[in-house]
């Protein structure tokens, strides 16, 4: 019974780690997108200030 439980936990842990690694990979992309967004926003604001 104990070995069965540990097997289930190992399986769950594997699944969780897979999800975490996938999210970590996505996170880099998300952070880059956010950085680009703010950079674009800053350029727009400075452009408005310069023109204004």
N, C-alpha and C positions, 0 to 999 in steps of 0.2 A: 504493500500500500504506500509506504513512504517513498519508495523508488518511483512509483507512479506519480506521486505529488511533485517530487523534485523534477521529474521529466516534464510535467505540465508547466512548472515555473520556468524551466529552461526554455521551453517553447515560447512562452509569453515574453520572456526576456529577449529572445532572438527577434521576435516580431517588433517589440518596442524599440530595440536598437536599430532595426531596419528603418522604422518610421522616423526615429530621431536623426539618423544619418541623411535620410531623404530631405527632412525639414532643414537640416543644417546646410545642405546643398542649395536648397531654395532660398535660405536666408541670405546667402551671399548675393544672390541675384536681386532679392528684394531690397537689400541695403544699397546696392549699386543703383537701383531704380530710384530709390528715395533720394540718394545723393545727387543723381542727375536732375531730379525734380527740383530740389532746392537750389542747385546751381543755376538752372534755367530761370527759376523764380528770382534769384538774386540778380541775374543779368537783366531781367525784365524791369525790376525795381530800379536798378542803377540807370538803366536806359531812360526810364520815366523821369528820374531825378535830374539826369543830365539835360534832357529835353525841356523839363519844367524849369 
